[in-house]
């Protein structure tokens, strides 16, 4: 099980050839091939058009089920829907997992051109507003423009626990042509309000009197 998890972890960065997977895991070529093929049988790994190993589509369903099982994800839904409707842009909720952030809830913008972050997506902490919120514990809102993905801007705020430390980050993201290059000016207060609503809904912090 540990070795299978290592193979999946190595594929988080993107598709890899067998040789690249061997180098990333440190396993022998035979062991790496056996594990990758076994995971492929169960839909946890797939082959891309170039024959490289990549994360399988079954992980999307597993990630969705895991996210929906999280009390935080369920309790956050009303605030996330309100934020999506108020801004017209896609919204996400991230939690930190080691040196990465994982999307545990996501609602898409109704616009044809929109940001799509699937539930279960694992993204780096060192790029994007949500990563900075989770890694730096920034007060207020944080925005980023084209930082993680060209043409995309985002605004995030921390959902904090009783001790004031961030336990999640709520985000709005969309194409720069709609959000502008100063998305925080447009959406910052709404994102902050959503974060406070999530804290109150989950009992992390009492709702202000």
Secondary structure, DSSP 8 states (H G I E B T S, - for coil): -HHHHHHHHHGGG--B-HHHHHHHH---HHHHHHHHHHHHHTTSEEE-TTS-EEE-THHHHHHHHHHHHSHHHHHHHHHHHHHHHHH-SEEEEEEEETTEEEEEEEE--SSSS-----TT-EEETTSSHHHHHHHH--SSEEEEESSSSTTEEEEEEEEE-TTS-EEEEEEEEEEHHHH-S-HHHHHHHHHHHHHHHHHHHHTSS----
